[in-house]
Amino acid sequence: MLNSEHDGSLRTLLISPNQRIVAQLKDLVAREMPDSCLEVTGRYPDRTAASNLAAARSTQLWFVDVSSDRPAAFRLMAAVAGCAPAVAVVALLSDDDPDLILQCLRQGASEFLISPFTADRLKPALEKLSRLEAAAGLAAPPAESRARIYCVMPGQGASGATTLACHLARFLRRAGLKKVLLADLDGLTGTVPFLLKLKSNFSFVDALTHADNLDADLWKALIVPWNDLDVLLSPDDPVEGIGEDYDPAPIVNYSRQAYDAVILDTGGAYGAWNLAAAKLSDEVLVVTTNELPCVHSTRKTLLYLEANGAGRSNPRLIANRYRPDLGLRKEDMESTLGAGVFHTLPDDPDAIKSALIEGRTAPSGSAFGRSAAALVERLSGGREQPVKASRWAGLLKRFA
């Protein structure tokens, strides 16, 4: 039986059969969240009941007692994550158990509180909820914020787009940016792990699975450090139906706030997943070679981006492995493509081959390295903007 305390702007729900926990939380909420409306139930609702409860009462924040009935609490958190993702779930724990905390997060909890429940522990929980809300896209992200997002995609397979993405990340870091992320978002044939000789138990799929829980600690476990920058890897096994089942927005929204520059390496332009990545980016770099078949395919890629609303950012054309003596000259490429070539990268097989063998980028003194550095100099940066306040901002003011 639900028990309504009073009306308020933030509707919260406490699920616990333990009267001691109920009394402690009611007292904490009454003191620290006086403008909220707390409801209490001693039963763990099933998925249908949880969905109806969230919809009927418009609750925004649920406190779930895990210590009294762990299996029931896990089932409830997983159900809420599936049927009411806008609801923030805080797991109530009797002690600081890292394994249990991780299990709660995996089941769908947004945050946790450890007994005794105090204002000093409630404040960081609310702060994290505020960050998660922005990162997961529940609050509208600012029109232009900290990081500049670069989306790199091939006009045709084997054009060297991933090679460019790796070098772009490395040279942006060398140019003075403190925090740079390289994200391999190719769920089918991603090769960043192979090129850079990196291995991880996690991939961008795990970031999407835990989109509602992304924070600095979880993100640190998902990425792999490489040469003073962070790398988010593609999964070992191909991800079927990625365009239908996933959206890259949570990754982009989170990383935009956490980094100075983000490079998204995609497998191509086609499909909902790649289109979404392009639309979320500030710069789209389409990589081609000057071979006639590749130029022909790249023309189709540009038309596809434009037809699907992803051409608004005016994609930058990059001619990789450019050799005018063996393919189209720059002016002929531009005539065929109906667009200007922003930059040319020389054919430098020795430097690239050595880099591939050693899992690194080409030396800065090589022909390819110098050209990649010049490309970085030509690409403009973004301006930092304030983050829009979340629905928890009013509560946080009380702790200032």
FENBELSUL-V432939 format. One record per residue. N is the residue number from 1. RES is the residue in three letters. SS is DSSP state (alpha for helix, beta for strand, coil for the rest). OMEGA is omega in whole degrees, -180 to 180 (NA if undefined). D_FIRST is the distance of its C-alpha to the first C-alpha in Angstrom with 1 decimal. Layout:
n->[N;N]
res->[RES;RES]
ss->[SS;SS]
omega->[OMEGA;OMEGA]
d_first->[D_FIRST;D_FIRST]
This chain:
n->[1;2;3;4;5;6;7;8;9;10;11;12;13;14;15;16;17;18;19;20;21;22;23;24;25;26;27;28;29;30;31;32;33;34;35;36;37;38;39;40;41;42;43;44;45;46;47;48;49;50;51;52;53;54;55;56;57;58;59;60;61;62;63;64;65;66;67;68;69;70;71;72;73;74;75;76;77;78;79;80;81;82;83;84;85;86;87;88;89;90;91;92;93;94;95;96;97;98;99;100;101;102;103;104;105;106;107;108;109;110;111;112;113;114;115;116;117;118;119;120;121;122;123;124;125;126;127;128;129;130;131;132;133;134;135;136;137;138;139;140;141;142;143;144;145;146;147;148;149;150;151;152;153;154;155;156;157;158;159;160;161;162;163;164;165;166;167;168;169;170;171;172;173;174;175;176;177;178;179;180;181;182;183;184;185;186;187;188;189;190;191;192;193;194;195;196;197;198;199;200;201;202;203;204;205;206;207;208;209;210;211;212;213;214;215;216;217;218;219;220;221;222;223;224;225;226;227;228;229;230;231;232;233;234;235;236;237;238;239;240;241;242;243;244;245;246;247;248;249;250;251;252;253;254;255;256;257;258;259;260;261;262;263;264;265;266;267;268;269;270;271;272;273;274;275;276;277;278;279;280;281;282;283;284;285;286;287;288;289;290;291;292;293;294;295;296;297;298;299;300;301;302;303;304;305;306;307;308;309;310;311;312;313;314;315;316;317;318;319;320;321;322;323;324;325;326;327;328;329;330;331;332;333;334;335;336;337;338;339;340;341;342;343;344;345;346;347;348;349;350;351;352;353;354;355;356;357;358;359;360;361;362;363;364;365;366;367;368;369;370;371;372;373;374;375;376;377;378;379;380;381;382;383;384;385;386;387;388;389;390;391;392;393;394;395;396;397;398;399;400]
res->[MET;LEU;ASN;SER;GLU;HIS;ASP;GLY;SER;LEU;ARG;THR;LEU;LEU;ILE;SER;PRO;ASN;GLN;ARG;ILE;VAL;ALA;GLN;LEU;LYS;ASP;LEU;VAL;ALA;ARG;GLU;MET;PRO;ASP;SER;CYS;LEU;GLU;VAL;THR;GLY;ARG;TYR;PRO;ASP;ARG;THR;ALA;ALA;SER;ASN;LEU;ALA;ALA;ALA;ARG;SER;THR;GLN;LEU;TRP;PHE;VAL;ASP;VAL;SER;SER;ASP;ARG;PRO;ALA;ALA;PHE;ARG;LEU;MET;ALA;ALA;VAL;ALA;GLY;CYS;ALA;PRO;ALA;VAL;ALA;VAL;VAL;ALA;LEU;LEU;SER;ASP;ASP;ASP;PRO;ASP;LEU;ILE;LEU;GLN;CYS;LEU;ARG;GLN;GLY;ALA;SER;GLU;PHE;LEU;ILE;SER;PRO;PHE;THR;ALA;ASP;ARG;LEU;LYS;PRO;ALA;LEU;GLU;LYS;LEU;SER;ARG;LEU;GLU;ALA;ALA;ALA;GLY;LEU;ALA;ALA;PRO;PRO;ALA;GLU;SER;ARG;ALA;ARG;ILE;TYR;CYS;VAL;MET;PRO;GLY;GLN;GLY;ALA;SER;GLY;ALA;THR;THR;LEU;ALA;CYS;HIS;LEU;ALA;ARG;PHE;LEU;ARG;ARG;ALA;GLY;LEU;LYS;LYS;VAL;LEU;LEU;ALA;ASP;LEU;ASP;GLY;LEU;THR;GLY;THR;VAL;PRO;PHE;LEU;LEU;LYS;LEU;LYS;SER;ASN;PHE;SER;PHE;VAL;ASP;ALA;LEU;THR;HIS;ALA;ASP;ASN;LEU;ASP;ALA;ASP;LEU;TRP;LYS;ALA;LEU;ILE;VAL;PRO;TRP;ASN;ASP;LEU;ASP;VAL;LEU;LEU;SER;PRO;ASP;ASP;PRO;VAL;GLU;GLY;ILE;GLY;GLU;ASP;TYR;ASP;PRO;ALA;PRO;ILE;VAL;ASN;TYR;SER;ARG;GLN;ALA;TYR;ASP;ALA;VAL;ILE;LEU;ASP;THR;GLY;GLY;ALA;TYR;GLY;ALA;TRP;ASN;LEU;ALA;ALA;ALA;LYS;LEU;SER;ASP;GLU;VAL;LEU;VAL;VAL;THR;THR;ASN;GLU;LEU;PRO;CYS;VAL;HIS;SER;THR;ARG;LYS;THR;LEU;LEU;TYR;LEU;GLU;ALA;ASN;GLY;ALA;GLY;ARG;SER;ASN;PRO;ARG;LEU;ILE;ALA;ASN;ARG;TYR;ARG;PRO;ASP;LEU;GLY;LEU;ARG;LYS;GLU;ASP;MET;GLU;SER;THR;LEU;GLY;ALA;GLY;VAL;PHE;HIS;THR;LEU;PRO;ASP;ASP;PRO;ASP;ALA;ILE;LYS;SER;ALA;LEU;ILE;GLU;GLY;ARG;THR;ALA;PRO;SER;GLY;SER;ALA;PHE;GLY;ARG;SER;ALA;ALA;ALA;LEU;VAL;GLU;ARG;LEU;SER;GLY;GLY;ARG;GLU;GLN;PRO;VAL;LYS;ALA;SER;ARG;TRP;ALA;GLY;LEU;LEU;LYS;ARG;PHE;ALA]
ss->[coil;coil;beta;beta;coil;coil;coil;coil;coil;beta;beta;beta;beta;beta;beta;coil;coil;coil;alpha;alpha;alpha;alpha;alpha;alpha;alpha;alpha;alpha;alpha;alpha;alpha;alpha;alpha;coil;coil;coil;beta;beta;beta;beta;beta;beta;coil;coil;coil;coil;coil;alpha;alpha;alpha;alpha;alpha;alpha;alpha;alpha;alpha;alpha;alpha;coil;coil;coil;beta;beta;beta;beta;beta;coil;coil;coil;coil;alpha;alpha;alpha;alpha;alpha;alpha;alpha;alpha;alpha;alpha;alpha;alpha;alpha;alpha;coil;coil;coil;coil;beta;beta;beta;beta;beta;beta;coil;coil;coil;coil;alpha;alpha;alpha;alpha;alpha;alpha;alpha;alpha;alpha;alpha;coil;coil;coil;beta;beta;beta;beta;coil;coil;coil;coil;alpha;alpha;alpha;alpha;alpha;alpha;alpha;alpha;alpha;alpha;alpha;alpha;alpha;alpha;alpha;alpha;alpha;coil;coil;coil;coil;coil;coil;coil;coil;coil;coil;coil;coil;beta;beta;beta;beta;beta;beta;beta;coil;coil;coil;coil;coil;coil;alpha;alpha;alpha;alpha;alpha;alpha;alpha;alpha;alpha;alpha;alpha;alpha;alpha;alpha;coil;coil;coil;coil;coil;beta;beta;beta;beta;beta;coil;coil;coil;coil;coil;coil;coil;alpha;alpha;alpha;alpha;alpha;coil;coil;coil;coil;coil;coil;coil;alpha;alpha;alpha;alpha;alpha;alpha;coil;alpha;alpha;alpha;coil;coil;alpha;alpha;alpha;alpha;alpha;alpha;alpha;coil;beta;beta;beta;coil;coil;beta;beta;beta;beta;coil;coil;coil;coil;coil;coil;coil;coil;coil;alpha;alpha;alpha;alpha;coil;coil;coil;alpha;alpha;alpha;alpha;alpha;alpha;alpha;alpha;alpha;alpha;coil;coil;beta;beta;beta;beta;beta;coil;coil;coil;coil;coil;coil;alpha;alpha;alpha;alpha;alpha;alpha;alpha;alpha;alpha;coil;coil;beta;beta;beta;beta;beta;beta;coil;coil;coil;alpha;alpha;alpha;alpha;alpha;alpha;alpha;alpha;alpha;alpha;alpha;alpha;alpha;alpha;alpha;alpha;coil;coil;coil;coil;coil;coil;coil;coil;beta;beta;beta;beta;beta;beta;beta;coil;coil;coil;coil;coil;coil;coil;alpha;alpha;alpha;alpha;alpha;alpha;alpha;alpha;coil;coil;coil;beta;beta;beta;beta;beta;beta;coil;coil;alpha;alpha;alpha;alpha;alpha;alpha;alpha;alpha;alpha;alpha;coil;coil;coil;coil;coil;coil;coil;coil;alpha;alpha;alpha;alpha;alpha;alpha;alpha;alpha;alpha;alpha;alpha;alpha;coil;coil;coil;coil;coil;coil;coil;coil;coil;coil;coil;coil;coil;coil;alpha;alpha;alpha;alpha;alpha;alpha;alpha;coil]
omega->[180;-175;-177;-178;179;180;179;-176;179;-178;-178;-179;177;178;180;174;-177;-176;177;178;179;-178;-179;-180;179;179;-180;-179;180;-178;-171;-179;-173;-179;-180;178;-178;173;-175;172;180;-179;176;-178;175;-174;-179;180;179;179;180;-180;-180;-178;-174;-174;177;178;-177;-175;180;170;-177;178;-179;-173;-177;-180;-174;-180;180;179;179;179;-180;-179;178;179;180;179;-179;-173;-178;-174;180;179;176;-178;177;180;178;-174;-178;179;-176;-179;-177;-180;180;178;179;178;179;180;179;179;177;178;178;-177;-179;174;-180;179;2;-177;-175;178;180;178;179;-176;179;177;178;178;179;178;178;179;-179;-179;179;-177;-178;178;179;171;-177;179;178;-177;179;-176;-162;-172;170;-174;177;178;-178;180;180;172;174;-180;179;177;-179;-178;-180;176;178;-179;179;-180;179;179;-177;-177;171;177;179;-179;174;177;-173;-176;-178;178;170;-177;176;-177;176;-175;-178;-175;-178;-175;178;178;180;-176;-175;179;-179;180;177;175;-176;180;179;177;177;176;179;179;-179;-176;-178;-177;-176;171;-174;-178;180;-180;180;179;-176;-175;177;177;179;177;176;173;-178;179;173;-171;171;-179;179;-179;180;179;-179;175;-175;-179;-179;-172;-174;177;-178;-175;-180;179;-178;-179;179;-175;178;-180;-172;-173;174;177;-180;177;178;177;-178;-178;-178;-178;-167;178;-176;-179;-178;177;179;178;180;-178;-180;-173;176;179;174;179;179;-173;178;167;180;174;-173;179;180;177;179;178;180;176;178;178;180;178;180;178;-179;-178;-177;173;179;-180;-176;-179;178;-175;177;178;179;178;-178;-178;-173;175;-177;-180;-178;-179;-179;172;-176;-178;177;175;-178;178;-179;-177;-177;-179;-179;174;-175;-176;175;176;-174;172;-176;-171;-178;-179;-179;180;179;179;-180;-179;-174;179;-180;175;178;179;-179;180;179;-180;179;180;179;-179;178;177;178;178;179;180;-178;-178;-178;178;-180;179;-180;178;179;179;178;-180;180;-178;179;-173;-179;179;-177;180;-178;-177;-176;NA]
d_first->[0.0;3.8;6.4;9.8;12.8;15.7;17.6;19.9;22.1;20.3;16.6;15.2;12.1;11.8;10.8;11.7;11.3;14.3;14.1;17.6;16.8;13.8;16.3;19.1;17.5;16.2;19.7;21.4;19.7;20.3;23.9;24.8;22.7;22.6;22.7;19.5;16.0;13.5;9.8;7.9;5.8;7.4;8.1;11.0;11.0;14.3;16.9;16.1;12.4;13.5;16.2;14.3;11.8;15.0;16.8;14.5;13.6;16.9;15.7;18.9;18.2;15.8;16.1;15.7;16.3;19.2;20.5;17.8;17.9;20.6;20.8;17.2;17.5;20.7;19.5;16.8;19.4;21.9;19.7;19.0;22.7;23.6;21.3;20.6;23.6;23.3;20.2;21.4;19.8;20.7;20.7;20.2;23.0;24.3;27.9;30.3;30.8;32.6;32.1;28.3;28.3;30.4;28.2;25.1;27.3;28.5;25.0;24.4;23.3;25.1;25.4;24.5;24.1;25.7;24.8;25.6;23.8;26.3;27.5;30.5;28.4;26.0;29.0;30.6;27.3;27.0;30.7;30.3;27.6;30.1;32.8;30.8;29.8;33.5;34.7;32.4;33.4;30.0;32.1;35.5;38.2;41.2;44.1;46.3;45.2;46.6;47.8;50.1;49.1;51.9;51.4;54.3;54.9;57.9;59.8;60.6;59.7;61.8;62.7;61.8;58.6;56.8;60.0;59.9;56.2;56.9;59.9;58.2;55.5;58.1;60.4;57.7;56.9;60.6;61.0;58.9;55.3;53.2;50.3;50.8;48.7;50.1;47.4;48.6;46.4;48.5;46.2;48.9;52.1;51.3;54.3;53.5;52.7;56.0;58.1;56.8;56.5;52.9;50.2;46.5;43.6;41.7;42.5;41.3;38.9;37.0;36.9;35.4;32.9;31.6;32.2;28.9;29.8;33.5;34.8;38.1;37.3;36.0;38.8;41.4;40.5;40.9;44.3;47.7;50.2;53.7;56.6;54.6;52.2;48.9;48.7;45.7;46.9;46.5;45.2;47.7;46.7;46.8;43.5;43.6;42.1;41.6;42.1;39.4;36.7;37.3;38.0;40.1;38.5;36.2;39.3;41.5;39.1;38.5;42.2;43.4;41.8;42.9;46.5;49.7;50.6;48.9;50.9;49.2;51.3;50.6;52.2;53.4;52.6;51.3;47.7;44.5;43.9;47.4;47.3;44.1;45.6;48.7;46.8;44.9;48.2;50.7;53.6;54.2;57.2;58.6;60.9;63.9;67.4;70.6;71.2;71.5;68.8;66.3;67.1;66.7;63.2;62.3;63.3;60.8;58.1;58.8;58.7;55.4;53.9;55.2;54.2;50.6;50.2;50.7;54.3;53.4;53.9;57.5;57.5;60.1;62.5;63.7;66.7;66.5;69.5;71.7;75.3;77.2;80.0;77.8;75.6;75.0;76.0;73.4;74.8;74.8;71.2;70.2;72.2;70.5;67.0;67.4;66.0;67.3;67.1;65.5;66.8;68.8;68.4;71.5;72.0;72.0;71.6;72.8;70.4;67.4;68.4;68.7;65.4;63.8;65.3;64.2;60.7;61.6;62.6;66.2;68.2;68.3;72.1;72.1;72.7;69.1;67.7;69.7;68.7;65.0;65.3;67.0;64.2;61.7;63.9;63.8;60.1;58.5;55.5;52.5;51.5;48.5;46.0;43.1;39.6;37.3;34.5;31.0;27.7;27.4;30.8;29.6;27.5;30.4;32.7;31.1;32.3;35.9]
